[in-house]
């Protein structure tokens, strides 16, 4: 049964929903997050259908979600959640490294994809990076994404021309911010590296997304990989 769990209180905390059909996995994630300040687990769900309901009821900032679950698979739940609230961060935490899953979820606009075979600290790191405005894909997942992008033909000329025209409109500073965002740096880290304010980075970020006609950092990463601006 889905339940509401509050680790701590405070409106400034990042609200998290955990979705997995194995209670032991949920408990493990909760224990790992309890050691980190600034997070609040507001609820849990045991399947995708519960996850969608909990998101609409609890309005979390993030949903940490498995793929293989009863009633509604994680992929379908992620798609419905992002359709309902595009700005929510969906982090996939699963044992599945199938290219089909990874690329399909990447297109939806997930913020992170971590494999359960990795140490739990990698999931915690992903949560921190996403909270700070970045994206996180474990090394093996990034390799799969690179292989998939390499395999894609560039036959869709409209997409290619649109991407090229959008990048051509970017200023020198916007191109710098674009590459750093796509490489997984948070706005705070970018501000420090470029000696500008985080607010200025956020302004550049939204101007870049508008010019490139994308709605997530994950999509910026996809474009950057295609253009060879970052390595994976």
Buried (B, 14 or more C-beta within 10 A) or exposed (E): EBEEBEBEEEEEBBBBBBBBBEEEBBBBBBEBBEEBEEBBBBBBBBBBBBBBEBBEEBEBBBBBBBBBBEBBBBBBBBBBBBEEEEEBBBBBBBEBBEEEBBBBBBEBBBBBBBBBEBEBEBBBBBBBBBBBBBBBBBEBBBEBBEEBBEEEEEEEEEEEEEBEEBBEEBEEEBBBBBBBBBBBBBBEBBBEEBEBEBEBBBBBBEBBBEBBEBBBBBBBBBBBBBBEBBEB
